[in-house]
Amino acid sequence: MFQPDLLKGRSILITGGGTGLGRAMAMRLAELGANIFLVARREAPLEAVAAEIRSQGRHAAWATADVRDFEAVERAVERGWSEFGSLDSLVNNAAGNFLARTERLSPHAFAAVLGIVLQGSFHCTLALGRRWIDADHPGRVLNILTTYASSGSPYVVPSASAKAGVLAMTRSLAVEWARYRIRLNAIAPGPFPTEGAWSRLVPSAEAEQAWLAQHPMRRFGRHEELADLAAFLLSDHAEYINGECVTIDGGLSACGSGGFSHLVGAPAEFWEALERERRRS
Ligand code: COA
């Protein structure tokens, strides 16, 4: 399915592309032929990922920008557009998050996360969307969300609120901009270990083990699994997929919604006793 020229001739802007899942997507999309334009706050990781992509014979360039700053986003998009002649896809991956009791949060903490996730995604989408519409150029936007964008989650209320907003934006603009040949989709990942997420969201080895123990597949996601899904959704094979959010979590969120999921860990004796009881009655 993933032919080496799947994304040949395509130019993709990825925010937060210097580290974690952004980096994994950048590497994979480049491997499949795309030119990659990386945007993030810190120069060093961007430079390193771009060099790695170039060393594999692909094209990459970068610009630093804080996605909260619309002017900076405009400058970065301008640079990417002139670097590759145009940009045809955007991956809104940059995020901000931390674990905290909500009653202890300052308004500034809430605004920091909303600014990066919700406003940042809007800024990048607006900057590219306007260019695509003016140039009559097709576009694709892929928003990286989280499974709790639709369910909500305690202790990450700013992130849950912001990601829910991005989900609403995905569906709204999918309808509004379909006539301009711009499609928007989202991915809702479950836990995928990265240094950035783990340092903020997994406070201890015990917490990690407890999380794994409740996972139906008893494992976290692999970066290449998410990167391949992103490649598919950005590719022409997904041309008729628009306004969709694809969950990739190994069944973890489905597990939470089943009333009897807690029985997954029950020993065989539990089921045998149940069956004996049924035969007796
Ligand atoms: N718990 C509660 N509040 C926190 C916090 C935490 N763990 N971390 C930061 N804050 C608060 C700060 O105290 C500050 O509020 P205050 O001014 O009222 O004290 C506010 O959030 C902004 O923090 P600051 O560090 O000034 O903002 P920043 O713009 O430099 O950083 C963050 C933004 C907080 C989201 C930071 O974690 C970040 O840059 N994250 C990017 C990477 C990331 O989170 N990736 C997510 C992987 S899942």
py3Dmol code that shows the C-alpha trace and the ligand (Angstrom):
import py3Dmol

protein = """\
ATOM      1  CA  MET A   1       0.000   0.000   0.000  1.00  0.00           C
ATOM      2  CA  PHE A   2       2.768   2.434   0.939  1.00  0.00           C
ATOM      3  CA  GLN A   3       4.627   2.673  -2.356  1.00  0.00           C
ATOM      4  CA  PRO A   4       7.896   4.669  -2.097  1.00  0.00           C
ATOM      5  CA  ASP A   5       6.441   7.366  -4.402  1.00  0.00           C
ATOM      6  CA  LEU A   6       3.056   7.592  -2.617  1.00  0.00           C
ATOM      7  CA  LEU A   7       3.605  11.286  -1.801  1.00  0.00           C
ATOM      8  CA  LYS A   8       6.013  12.197  -4.595  1.00  0.00           C
ATOM      9  CA  GLY A   9       5.769  15.865  -5.589  1.00  0.00           C
ATOM     10  CA  ARG A  10       3.832  16.783  -2.456  1.00  0.00           C
ATOM     11  CA  SER A  11       4.954  19.516  -0.023  1.00  0.00           C
ATOM     12  CA  ILE A  12       3.811  19.171   3.580  1.00  0.00           C
ATOM     13  CA  LEU A  13       4.117  21.624   6.475  1.00  0.00           C
ATOM     14  CA  ILE A  14       4.310  19.918   9.885  1.00  0.00           C
ATOM     15  CA  THR A  15       4.100  21.921  13.107  1.00  0.00           C
ATOM     16  CA  GLY A  16       6.009  20.544  16.077  1.00  0.00           C
ATOM     17  CA  GLY A  17       8.003  18.571  13.504  1.00  0.00           C
ATOM     18  CA  GLY A  18      11.310  18.644  15.371  1.00  0.00           C
ATOM     19  CA  THR A  19      10.458  16.076  18.038  1.00  0.00           C
ATOM     20  CA  GLY A  20       8.182  13.174  19.006  1.00  0.00           C
ATOM     21  CA  LEU A  21       5.321  12.201  16.742  1.00  0.00           C
ATOM     22  CA  GLY A  22       5.876  15.262  14.536  1.00  0.00           C
ATOM     23  CA  ARG A  23       9.378  14.055  13.812  1.00  0.00           C
ATOM     24  CA  ALA A  24       8.149  10.482  13.181  1.00  0.00           C
ATOM     25  CA  MET A  25       5.564  11.735  10.687  1.00  0.00           C
ATOM     26  CA  ALA A  26       8.088  14.015   8.996  1.00  0.00           C
ATOM     27  CA  MET A  27      10.539  11.141   8.497  1.00  0.00           C
ATOM     28  CA  ARG A  28       7.886   8.764   7.157  1.00  0.00           C
ATOM     29  CA  LEU A  29       6.206  11.284   4.845  1.00  0.00           C
ATOM     30  CA  ALA A  30       9.643  12.205   3.455  1.00  0.00           C
ATOM     31  CA  GLU A  31      10.449   8.535   2.936  1.00  0.00           C
ATOM     32  CA  LEU A  32       7.264   8.314   0.856  1.00  0.00           C
ATOM     33  CA  GLY A  33       8.473  11.143  -1.399  1.00  0.00           C
ATOM     34  CA  ALA A  34       7.091  14.340   0.154  1.00  0.00           C
ATOM     35  CA  ASN A  35       9.024  17.597   0.611  1.00  0.00           C
ATOM     36  CA  ILE A  36       8.828  18.486   4.284  1.00  0.00           C
ATOM     37  CA  PHE A  37       8.640  21.961   5.812  1.00  0.00           C
ATOM     38  CA  LEU A  38       9.080  21.855   9.584  1.00  0.00           C
ATOM     39  CA  VAL A  39       7.828  24.549  11.954  1.00  0.00           C
ATOM     40  CA  ALA A  40       8.415  24.705  15.716  1.00  0.00           C
ATOM     41  CA  ARG A  41       9.788  27.015  18.378  1.00  0.00           C
ATOM     42  CA  ARG A  42      13.283  25.571  18.810  1.00  0.00           C
ATOM     43  CA  GLU A  43      15.842  25.722  16.034  1.00  0.00           C
ATOM     44  CA  ALA A  44      18.114  22.813  17.007  1.00  0.00           C
ATOM     45  CA  PRO A  45      15.591  19.931  16.658  1.00  0.00           C
ATOM     46  CA  LEU A  46      14.288  21.364  13.373  1.00  0.00           C
ATOM     47  CA  GLU A  47      17.781  21.586  11.965  1.00  0.00           C
ATOM     48  CA  ALA A  48      18.534  18.001  13.054  1.00  0.00           C
ATOM     49  CA  VAL A  49      15.377  16.492  11.507  1.00  0.00           C
ATOM     50  CA  ALA A  50      15.838  18.455   8.271  1.00  0.00           C
ATOM     51  CA  ALA A  51      19.455  17.248   8.036  1.00  0.00           C
ATOM     52  CA  GLU A  52      18.352  13.651   8.632  1.00  0.00           C
ATOM     53  CA  ILE A  53      15.735  13.880   5.867  1.00  0.00           C
ATOM     54  CA  ARG A  54      18.239  15.439   3.449  1.00  0.00           C
ATOM     55  CA  SER A  55      20.778  12.718   4.236  1.00  0.00           C
ATOM     56  CA  GLN A  56      18.207  10.265   2.877  1.00  0.00           C
ATOM     57  CA  GLY A  57      18.036  12.135  -0.414  1.00  0.00           C
ATOM     58  CA  ARG A  58      14.744  13.914   0.279  1.00  0.00           C
ATOM     59  CA  HIS A  59      13.910  17.617   0.576  1.00  0.00           C
ATOM     60  CA  ALA A  60      13.377  19.390   3.883  1.00  0.00           C
ATOM     61  CA  ALA A  61      13.469  22.969   5.144  1.00  0.00           C
ATOM     62  CA  TRP A  62      12.307  24.692   8.318  1.00  0.00           C
ATOM     63  CA  ALA A  63      11.352  27.921  10.031  1.00  0.00           C
ATOM     64  CA  THR A  64      11.028  28.724  13.717  1.00  0.00           C
ATOM     65  CA  ALA A  65       7.669  30.093  14.850  1.00  0.00           C
ATOM     66  CA  ASP A  66       5.427  29.976  17.887  1.00  0.00           C
ATOM     67  CA  VAL A  67       2.084  28.922  16.418  1.00  0.00           C
ATOM     68  CA  ARG A  68       0.347  31.242  18.922  1.00  0.00           C
ATOM     69  CA  ASP A  69       1.731  34.193  16.960  1.00  0.00           C
ATOM     70  CA  PHE A  70      -0.193  34.612  13.689  1.00  0.00           C
ATOM     71  CA  GLU A  71       2.390  36.959  12.146  1.00  0.00           C
ATOM     72  CA  ALA A  72       5.151  34.419  12.815  1.00  0.00           C
ATOM     73  CA  VAL A  73       3.000  31.655  11.288  1.00  0.00           C
ATOM     74  CA  GLU A  74       2.405  33.820   8.196  1.00  0.00           C
ATOM     75  CA  ARG A  75       6.164  34.363   7.793  1.00  0.00           C
ATOM     76  CA  ALA A  76       6.868  30.629   8.178  1.00  0.00           C
ATOM     77  CA  VAL A  77       4.175  29.671   5.661  1.00  0.00           C
ATOM     78  CA  GLU A  78       5.530  32.269   3.214  1.00  0.00           C
ATOM     79  CA  ARG A  79       9.003  30.796   3.552  1.00  0.00           C
ATOM     80  CA  GLY A  80       7.760  27.209   3.044  1.00  0.00           C
ATOM     81  CA  TRP A  81       5.644  28.222   0.071  1.00  0.00           C
ATOM     82  CA  SER A  82       8.580  29.893  -1.707  1.00  0.00           C
ATOM     83  CA  GLU A  83      10.994  27.093  -0.735  1.00  0.00           C
ATOM     84  CA  PHE A  84       8.936  24.409  -2.498  1.00  0.00           C
ATOM     85  CA  GLY A  85       6.912  26.500  -4.992  1.00  0.00           C
ATOM     86  CA  SER A  86       3.780  25.842  -2.922  1.00  0.00           C
ATOM     87  CA  LEU A  87       2.613  23.783   0.052  1.00  0.00           C
ATOM     88  CA  ASP A  88      -0.253  21.351  -0.436  1.00  0.00           C
ATOM     89  CA  SER A  89      -0.738  19.861   3.028  1.00  0.00           C
ATOM     90  CA  LEU A  90      -0.643  20.888   6.655  1.00  0.00           C
ATOM     91  CA  VAL A  91      -0.236  18.695   9.725  1.00  0.00           C
ATOM     92  CA  ASN A  92      -1.288  20.531  12.891  1.00  0.00           C
ATOM     93  CA  ASN A  93       0.732  18.527  15.379  1.00  0.00           C
ATOM     94  CA  ALA A  94       2.224  21.123  17.769  1.00  0.00           C
ATOM     95  CA  ALA A  95       0.681  20.771  21.223  1.00  0.00           C
ATOM     96  CA  GLY A  96       0.991  21.807  24.825  1.00  0.00           C
ATOM     97  CA  ASN A  97      -0.193  19.730  27.752  1.00  0.00           C
ATOM     98  CA  PHE A  98       0.429  18.846  31.398  1.00  0.00           C
ATOM     99  CA  LEU A  99      -1.295  16.965  34.205  1.00  0.00           C
ATOM    100  CA  ALA A 100      -2.878  19.209  36.819  1.00  0.00           C
ATOM    101  CA  ARG A 101      -5.840  19.500  39.152  1.00  0.00           C
ATOM    102  CA  THR A 102      -8.074  22.000  37.404  1.00  0.00           C
ATOM    103  CA  GLU A 103      -8.887  24.018  40.533  1.00  0.00           C
ATOM    104  CA  ARG A 104      -5.158  24.782  40.843  1.00  0.00           C
ATOM    105  CA  LEU A 105      -4.743  26.087  37.282  1.00  0.00           C
ATOM    106  CA  SER A 106      -4.161  29.752  36.577  1.00  0.00           C
ATOM    107  CA  PRO A 107      -6.059  31.390  33.701  1.00  0.00           C
ATOM    108  CA  HIS A 108      -2.654  31.875  32.066  1.00  0.00           C
ATOM    109  CA  ALA A 109      -2.008  28.105  32.148  1.00  0.00           C
ATOM    110  CA  PHE A 110      -5.358  27.455  30.438  1.00  0.00           C
ATOM    111  CA  ALA A 111      -4.625  30.176  27.870  1.00  0.00           C
ATOM    112  CA  ALA A 112      -1.129  28.780  27.149  1.00  0.00           C
ATOM    113  CA  VAL A 113      -2.511  25.382  26.118  1.00  0.00           C
ATOM    114  CA  LEU A 114      -5.520  26.841  24.260  1.00  0.00           C
ATOM    115  CA  GLY A 115      -3.139  29.203  22.466  1.00  0.00           C
ATOM    116  CA  ILE A 116      -0.856  26.446  21.202  1.00  0.00           C
ATOM    117  CA  VAL A 117      -3.476  23.814  20.396  1.00  0.00           C
ATOM    118  CA  LEU A 118      -6.639  25.631  19.348  1.00  0.00           C
ATOM    119  CA  GLN A 119      -5.442  29.035  18.188  1.00  0.00           C
ATOM    120  CA  GLY A 120      -2.200  27.592  16.810  1.00  0.00           C
ATOM    121  CA  SER A 121      -4.088  25.073  14.670  1.00  0.00           C
ATOM    122  CA  PHE A 122      -6.449  27.808  13.527  1.00  0.00           C
ATOM    123  CA  HIS A 123      -3.570  30.167  12.667  1.00  0.00           C
ATOM    124  CA  CYS A 124      -1.807  27.594  10.476  1.00  0.00           C
ATOM    125  CA  THR A 125      -5.052  26.457   8.862  1.00  0.00           C
ATOM    126  CA  LEU A 126      -6.059  30.057   8.133  1.00  0.00           C
ATOM    127  CA  ALA A 127      -2.659  31.046   6.718  1.00  0.00           C
ATOM    128  CA  LEU A 128      -2.574  28.075   4.340  1.00  0.00           C
ATOM    129  CA  GLY A 129      -6.323  27.973   3.646  1.00  0.00           C
ATOM    130  CA  ARG A 130      -6.314  31.593   2.406  1.00  0.00           C
ATOM    131  CA  ARG A 131      -3.389  30.872   0.110  1.00  0.00           C
ATOM    132  CA  TRP A 132      -5.032  27.724  -1.256  1.00  0.00           C
ATOM    133  CA  ILE A 133      -8.302  29.527  -1.922  1.00  0.00           C
ATOM    134  CA  ASP A 134      -6.588  32.534  -3.568  1.00  0.00           C
ATOM    135  CA  ALA A 135      -4.430  30.286  -5.765  1.00  0.00           C
ATOM    136  CA  ASP A 136      -7.255  27.794  -6.519  1.00  0.00           C
ATOM    137  CA  HIS A 137      -4.889  25.157  -5.116  1.00  0.00           C
ATOM    138  CA  PRO A 138      -6.149  21.943  -3.480  1.00  0.00           C
ATOM    139  CA  GLY A 139      -5.191  21.450   0.159  1.00  0.00           C
ATOM    140  CA  ARG A 140      -5.264  18.854   2.911  1.00  0.00           C
ATOM    141  CA  VAL A 141      -5.210  19.475   6.641  1.00  0.00           C
ATOM    142  CA  LEU A 142      -4.550  16.756   9.166  1.00  0.00           C
ATOM    143  CA  ASN A 143      -5.124  17.638  12.820  1.00  0.00           C
ATOM    144  CA  ILE A 144      -3.471  15.485  15.472  1.00  0.00           C
ATOM    145  CA  LEU A 145      -5.917  15.255  18.358  1.00  0.00           C
ATOM    146  CA  THR A 146      -6.297  12.727  21.159  1.00  0.00           C
ATOM    147  CA  THR A 147      -8.968  10.191  22.073  1.00  0.00           C
ATOM    148  CA  TYR A 148     -10.230  12.438  24.877  1.00  0.00           C
ATOM    149  CA  ALA A 149     -11.048  15.216  22.360  1.00  0.00           C
ATOM    150  CA  SER A 150     -14.518  13.662  22.161  1.00  0.00           C
ATOM    151  CA  SER A 151     -14.815  12.011  25.586  1.00  0.00           C
ATOM    152  CA  GLY A 152     -13.145  14.668  27.743  1.00  0.00           C
ATOM    153  CA  SER A 153     -10.671  13.720  30.479  1.00  0.00           C
ATOM    154  CA  PRO A 154      -9.940  14.796  34.048  1.00  0.00           C
ATOM    155  CA  TYR A 155      -6.601  16.457  34.868  1.00  0.00           C
ATOM    156  CA  VAL A 156      -5.970  17.639  31.297  1.00  0.00           C
ATOM    157  CA  VAL A 157      -8.887  20.062  31.008  1.00  0.00           C
ATOM    158  CA  PRO A 158      -7.104  22.761  28.947  1.00  0.00           C
ATOM    159  CA  SER A 159      -5.906  20.155  26.451  1.00  0.00           C
ATOM    160  CA  ALA A 160      -9.283  18.369  26.322  1.00  0.00           C
ATOM    161  CA  SER A 161     -11.074  21.680  25.726  1.00  0.00           C
ATOM    162  CA  ALA A 162      -8.604  22.779  23.048  1.00  0.00           C
ATOM    163  CA  LYS A 163      -8.572  19.453  21.196  1.00  0.00           C
ATOM    164  CA  ALA A 164     -12.381  19.322  21.242  1.00  0.00           C
ATOM    165  CA  GLY A 165     -12.292  22.739  19.605  1.00  0.00           C
ATOM    166  CA  VAL A 166      -9.917  21.496  16.917  1.00  0.00           C
ATOM    167  CA  LEU A 167     -12.230  18.534  16.279  1.00  0.00           C
ATOM    168  CA  ALA A 168     -15.143  20.951  15.787  1.00  0.00           C
ATOM    169  CA  MET A 169     -12.966  23.076  13.503  1.00  0.00           C
ATOM    170  CA  THR A 170     -12.033  19.983  11.457  1.00  0.00           C
ATOM    171  CA  ARG A 171     -15.658  19.059  10.840  1.00  0.00           C
ATOM    172  CA  SER A 172     -16.821  22.638  10.267  1.00  0.00           C
ATOM    173  CA  LEU A 173     -14.168  23.554   7.713  1.00  0.00           C
ATOM    174  CA  ALA A 174     -14.444  20.160   6.004  1.00  0.00           C
ATOM    175  CA  VAL A 175     -17.902  21.288   4.948  1.00  0.00           C
ATOM    176  CA  GLU A 176     -17.145  24.970   4.397  1.00  0.00           C
ATOM    177  CA  TRP A 177     -14.004  24.438   2.297  1.00  0.00           C
ATOM    178  CA  ALA A 178     -14.866  21.246   0.383  1.00  0.00           C
ATOM    179  CA  ARG A 179     -15.909  23.464  -2.546  1.00  0.00           C
ATOM    180  CA  TYR A 180     -12.319  24.749  -2.695  1.00  0.00           C
ATOM    181  CA  ARG A 181     -10.946  21.160  -2.851  1.00  0.00           C
ATOM    182  CA  ILE A 182      -9.578  21.528   0.690  1.00  0.00           C
ATOM    183  CA  ARG A 183     -10.215  18.539   2.908  1.00  0.00           C
ATOM    184  CA  LEU A 184      -9.661  18.316   6.646  1.00  0.00           C
ATOM    185  CA  ASN A 185      -9.334  15.199   8.756  1.00  0.00           C
ATOM    186  CA  ALA A 186      -8.049  14.316  12.192  1.00  0.00           C
ATOM    187  CA  ILE A 187      -6.304  11.497  13.979  1.00  0.00           C
ATOM    188  CA  ALA A 188      -7.117  10.730  17.608  1.00  0.00           C
ATOM    189  CA  PRO A 189      -4.129   8.831  19.001  1.00  0.00           C
ATOM    190  CA  GLY A 190      -4.162   6.972  22.284  1.00  0.00           C
ATOM    191  CA  PRO A 191      -0.867   6.639  24.169  1.00  0.00           C
ATOM    192  CA  PHE A 192       2.218   6.797  21.937  1.00  0.00           C
ATOM    193  CA  PRO A 193       5.393   7.122  24.020  1.00  0.00           C
ATOM    194  CA  THR A 194       7.399  10.275  23.299  1.00  0.00           C
ATOM    195  CA  GLU A 195       9.798  12.148  25.533  1.00  0.00           C
ATOM    196  CA  GLY A 196       7.548  15.251  25.468  1.00  0.00           C
ATOM    197  CA  ALA A 197       4.316  13.472  26.361  1.00  0.00           C
ATOM    198  CA  TRP A 198       5.773  10.990  28.839  1.00  0.00           C
ATOM    199  CA  SER A 199       7.669  13.637  30.809  1.00  0.00           C
ATOM    200  CA  ARG A 200       4.438  15.628  31.220  1.00  0.00           C
ATOM    201  CA  LEU A 201       1.755  12.953  31.410  1.00  0.00           C
ATOM    202  CA  VAL A 202       3.280   9.797  32.878  1.00  0.00           C
ATOM    203  CA  PRO A 203       4.488  10.686  36.362  1.00  0.00           C
ATOM    204  CA  SER A 204       6.137   7.338  37.271  1.00  0.00           C
ATOM    205  CA  ALA A 205       7.005   3.836  36.083  1.00  0.00           C
ATOM    206  CA  GLU A 206       4.113   2.553  38.229  1.00  0.00           C
ATOM    207  CA  ALA A 207       1.684   4.879  36.443  1.00  0.00           C
ATOM    208  CA  GLU A 208       2.954   3.584  33.113  1.00  0.00           C
ATOM    209  CA  GLN A 209       2.472  -0.039  34.214  1.00  0.00           C
ATOM    210  CA  ALA A 210      -1.041   0.708  35.473  1.00  0.00           C
ATOM    211  CA  TRP A 211      -1.904   2.273  32.119  1.00  0.00           C
ATOM    212  CA  LEU A 212      -0.528  -0.743  30.259  1.00  0.00           C
ATOM    213  CA  ALA A 213      -2.426  -3.152  32.505  1.00  0.00           C
ATOM    214  CA  GLN A 214      -5.754  -1.641  31.466  1.00  0.00           C
ATOM    215  CA  HIS A 215      -4.880  -1.638  27.761  1.00  0.00           C
ATOM    216  CA  PRO A 216      -6.653  -4.435  25.829  1.00  0.00           C
ATOM    217  CA  MET A 217      -3.528  -5.018  23.675  1.00  0.00           C
ATOM    218  CA  ARG A 218      -1.146  -4.556  26.619  1.00  0.00           C
ATOM    219  CA  ARG A 219       1.036  -2.232  24.604  1.00  0.00           C
ATOM    220  CA  PHE A 220       1.327   1.406  23.547  1.00  0.00           C
ATOM    221  CA  GLY A 221       1.315   2.662  19.970  1.00  0.00           C
ATOM    222  CA  ARG A 222       4.359   2.549  17.707  1.00  0.00           C
ATOM    223  CA  HIS A 223       5.329   5.767  15.993  1.00  0.00           C
ATOM    224  CA  GLU A 224       5.333   4.154  12.559  1.00  0.00           C
ATOM    225  CA  GLU A 225       1.715   3.076  13.057  1.00  0.00           C
ATOM    226  CA  LEU A 226       0.616   6.674  13.502  1.00  0.00           C
ATOM    227  CA  ALA A 227       2.888   7.916  10.696  1.00  0.00           C
ATOM    228  CA  ASP A 228       1.422   5.384   8.253  1.00  0.00           C
ATOM    229  CA  LEU A 229      -2.117   6.467   9.103  1.00  0.00           C
ATOM    230  CA  ALA A 230      -1.107  10.099   8.526  1.00  0.00           C
ATOM    231  CA  ALA A 231       0.439   9.152   5.166  1.00  0.00           C
ATOM    232  CA  PHE A 232      -2.754   7.398   4.094  1.00  0.00           C
ATOM    233  CA  LEU A 233      -5.038  10.270   5.128  1.00  0.00           C
ATOM    234  CA  LEU A 234      -2.838  12.809   3.315  1.00  0.00           C
ATOM    235  CA  SER A 235      -2.539  10.660   0.191  1.00  0.00           C
ATOM    236  CA  ASP A 236      -4.815  10.706  -2.837  1.00  0.00           C
ATOM    237  CA  HIS A 237      -6.163   7.291  -1.735  1.00  0.00           C
ATOM    238  CA  ALA A 238      -8.102   9.182   0.926  1.00  0.00           C
ATOM    239  CA  GLU A 239      -9.498  11.823  -1.447  1.00  0.00           C
ATOM    240  CA  TYR A 240     -13.114  11.079  -0.423  1.00  0.00           C
ATOM    241  CA  ILE A 241     -12.402  11.072   3.329  1.00  0.00           C
ATOM    242  CA  ASN A 242     -13.298  14.505   4.671  1.00  0.00           C
ATOM    243  CA  GLY A 243     -14.340  15.734   8.121  1.00  0.00           C
ATOM    244  CA  GLU A 244     -13.370  12.397   9.692  1.00  0.00           C
ATOM    245  CA  CYS A 245     -11.493  11.654  12.904  1.00  0.00           C
ATOM    246  CA  VAL A 246      -9.728   8.285  12.958  1.00  0.00           C
ATOM    247  CA  THR A 247      -8.923   6.792  16.351  1.00  0.00           C
ATOM    248  CA  ILE A 248      -5.670   4.853  16.697  1.00  0.00           C
ATOM    249  CA  ASP A 249      -5.344   3.488  20.225  1.00  0.00           C
ATOM    250  CA  GLY A 250      -5.399  -0.319  20.019  1.00  0.00           C
ATOM    251  CA  GLY A 251      -8.953  -0.355  21.397  1.00  0.00           C
ATOM    252  CA  LEU A 252      -8.177   1.531  24.605  1.00  0.00           C
ATOM    253  CA  SER A 253     -11.049   4.027  24.353  1.00  0.00           C
ATOM    254  CA  ALA A 254     -13.504   1.304  23.276  1.00  0.00           C
ATOM    255  CA  CYS A 255     -12.457  -0.566  26.415  1.00  0.00           C
ATOM    256  CA  GLY A 256     -13.525   2.352  28.606  1.00  0.00           C
ATOM    257  CA  SER A 257     -16.959   2.557  27.004  1.00  0.00           C
ATOM    258  CA  GLY A 258     -17.926  -1.114  27.580  1.00  0.00           C
ATOM    259  CA  GLY A 259     -19.698  -1.775  30.880  1.00  0.00           C
ATOM    260  CA  PHE A 260     -17.875  -5.110  31.340  1.00  0.00           C
ATOM    261  CA  SER A 261     -14.362  -4.213  30.188  1.00  0.00           C
ATOM    262  CA  HIS A 262     -13.135  -4.658  33.765  1.00  0.00           C
ATOM    263  CA  LEU A 263     -13.650  -8.410  33.295  1.00  0.00           C
ATOM    264  CA  VAL A 264     -10.883  -8.630  30.684  1.00  0.00           C
ATOM    265  CA  GLY A 265      -8.374  -9.494  33.405  1.00  0.00           C
ATOM    266  CA  ALA A 266     -10.616 -12.041  35.161  1.00  0.00           C
ATOM    267  CA  PRO A 267      -8.975 -15.474  35.622  1.00  0.00           C
ATOM    268  CA  ALA A 268     -10.300 -18.634  33.907  1.00  0.00           C
ATOM    269  CA  GLU A 269     -11.692 -19.820  37.294  1.00  0.00           C
ATOM    270  CA  PHE A 270     -14.072 -16.860  37.298  1.00  0.00           C
ATOM    271  CA  TRP A 271     -15.614 -17.965  33.966  1.00  0.00           C
ATOM    272  CA  GLU A 272     -15.636 -21.632  34.964  1.00  0.00           C
ATOM    273  CA  ALA A 273     -17.519 -20.823  38.172  1.00  0.00           C
ATOM    274  CA  LEU A 274     -20.005 -18.768  36.155  1.00  0.00           C
ATOM    275  CA  GLU A 275     -20.582 -21.663  33.757  1.00  0.00           C
ATOM    276  CA  ARG A 276     -20.991 -24.175  36.626  1.00  0.00           C
ATOM    277  CA  GLU A 277     -23.566 -21.870  38.151  1.00  0.00           C
ATOM    278  CA  ARG A 278     -25.512 -21.668  34.893  1.00  0.00           C
ATOM    279  CA  ARG A 279     -25.568 -25.463  34.485  1.00  0.00           C
ATOM    280  CA  ARG A 280     -26.867 -25.864  38.043  1.00  0.00           C
ATOM    281  CA  SER A 281     -29.785 -23.440  37.530  1.00  0.00           C
TER     282      SER A 281
END
"""
ligand_1 = """\
48
COA
N 0.762 22.642 35.950
C 0.060 23.783 36.138
N 0.360 24.951 35.502
C 1.400 24.950 34.653
C 2.160 23.798 34.404
C 1.817 22.602 35.107
N 2.498 21.475 34.943
N 3.134 24.115 33.510
C 2.970 25.412 33.226
N 1.936 25.921 33.905
C 1.456 27.297 33.890
C 2.528 28.279 34.288
O 2.635 28.381 35.681
C 2.012 29.564 33.642
O 0.986 30.154 34.373
P 1.257 31.435 35.354
O 1.940 32.464 34.502
O -0.113 31.853 35.802
O 2.134 30.918 36.449
C 1.350 29.073 32.365
O 1.121 27.664 32.542
C 2.206 29.245 31.149
O 3.433 28.638 31.422
P 4.771 29.091 30.659
O 5.848 28.138 30.998
O 4.989 30.536 30.867
O 4.260 28.956 29.160
P 4.979 28.513 27.899
O 4.253 29.152 26.823
O 6.440 28.725 27.963
O 4.741 26.914 27.888
C 3.343 24.999 28.194
C 3.536 26.343 27.514
C 3.035 25.250 29.655
C 2.170 24.292 27.531
C 4.622 24.132 28.112
O 4.416 22.936 28.796
C 5.042 23.858 26.700
O 5.674 24.687 26.063
N 4.711 22.685 26.147
C 5.055 22.343 24.767
C 5.297 20.908 24.597
C 4.178 20.041 25.080
O 3.520 20.320 26.045
N 3.921 18.978 24.401
C 2.806 18.132 24.743
C 3.140 16.745 24.634
S 1.712 15.788 25.066
"""
view = py3Dmol.view(width=600, height=400)
view.addModel(protein, "pdb")
view.setStyle({"model": 0}, {"cartoon": {"style": "trace"}})
view.addModel(ligand_1, "xyz")
view.setStyle({"model": 1}, {"stick": {}})
view.zoomTo()
view.show()
